[in-house]
Amino acid sequence: MKYLKIIGKNKISGEVIISGAKNAALPLIACTILAKNEISIGNLPDVVDINTFLKLIDKLGGTFQKNEGRVTINPSTINKTTATYDIVKTMRASILVLGPILARFGYCEVSLPGGCAIGQRPVDLHLKALEAMGAKIVINHGYIEASAPDGLKGAKIVFDKVTVGGTENTIMAAALANGETTIINAAKEPEIVQLCEVLANSGVKIEGIGSSKLIIQGSNKELLEIKDFDVIPDRIEAGTYMCAAAITNEKLKISKVIPLHLESIISKLEEMNFQVLQDEDSVTILPTDEIKPVNIVTTEYPGFPTDMQAQFMALATQANGVSTIDERLFENRFMHVSELLRLGADIHVNGNTATINGKANTLKGSDVMATDLRASSALVLAALVAQGETNIHRIYHLDRGYEDLEGKLTKIGAEVKRFTE
Ligand code: EPU
């Protein structure tokens, strides 16, 4: 197994170029299932989850060619309707083929995703929405079996809870359904907006893009002609490098971003007394004379993202005072706390709230274990300011979502190396 060795306290400076967003690219690759033509997708992040999703497209009978940040997918040959356990168990986002495969073929089986390190993560809302559109769904031998032999029908769907994946599955299903689908309490994340825009550019009529009420006119099973597009920048990768600047208290430019998508992150850094300069497609974090504590509540976009909570917890260990983080989206997303404690952090968890007693220069290098993608990036950040050497084990989590992490960190002056144990 691979691990990362990071020597802390190196000065960092310069510029980090942000890659395409993993969480935008996954549903966008899924939406190619709705098309009859070949589609070329640019700014594709080179991370494990994307390769796993492309493998799933291949298993469904589609073909693709990938080189240098671009993939061309030919979905016209897709002829299978099952996402099998071996793929779903490595990547929950496989559930995103359910809506498009069901809409196109009238039948789909997806291995039921189990719980994961950050919580139970049920998919009941995805299934309820598809049932409202006329699908019959049963769970059989660990598989979701969905059928709609006469095609899906437009429906009014009110989500009891905001769900990113549930909204994406419903949008894709609605694009090929018969008639109009209204989604109320839809997620509004930039990744959802891009999915809607790609479909709208391909002729699907969608009202309310970027709002919590979407109205989608379905094509009644006529396959789409999807135009080529580039994936939006990864706001969570950008936020992670913004935290790298903040935790080391150095100046760093983060380029190829959409600053609008980073508003809640910028605002929390400002509360912590950092100045953040914004350009059209970059942000620059400036060092501060005192890192102030912060109170964070995770919520849906445009609020503070749960995917940035662990990184801010690492940062809060360097603040001068007591910070709090309230995790409202997932019930078990504090697995990084025990690992940060191994590095010497002073953190207490009570229910969904973590209290971080910050003090600069308290972290000391140690062996730690990555538990999920974002928890791992928090350990990397902490290691950048810890005294001495930190070895981060189980880094396959990091490889799922951060493109060339060592390369990007090394380029800005960090001392990071990958080893096999
Ligand atoms: N939920 C339900 N029922 C459902 C669906 C969701 O109860 O049918 C609950 C979840 O258990 C959770 C909440 O609703 O408590 C929100 O879940 P959501 O469906 O929005 O999350 P997701 O689509 O599974 C995506 C990202 C996650 C990110 C969340 C929240 C992708 C591939 N994943 O997950 O990203 O944390 O939205 O913003 O887009 C990551 O990148 O590290 C990551 C975990």
Boltz pocket constraint, residues with backbone or C-beta under 6 A from the ligand:
constraints:
  - pocket:
      binder: B
      contacts: [[A, 22], [A, 23], [A, 24], [A, 26], [A, 93], [A, 119], [A, 120], [A, 121], [A, 122], [A, 123], [A, 124], [A, 125], [A, 126], [A, 127], [A, 161], [A, 162], [A, 163], [A, 164], [A, 165], [A, 166], [A, 306], [A, 307], [A, 328], [A, 329], [A, 330], [A, 331], [A, 373], [A, 374], [A, 401]]
      max_distance: 6.0
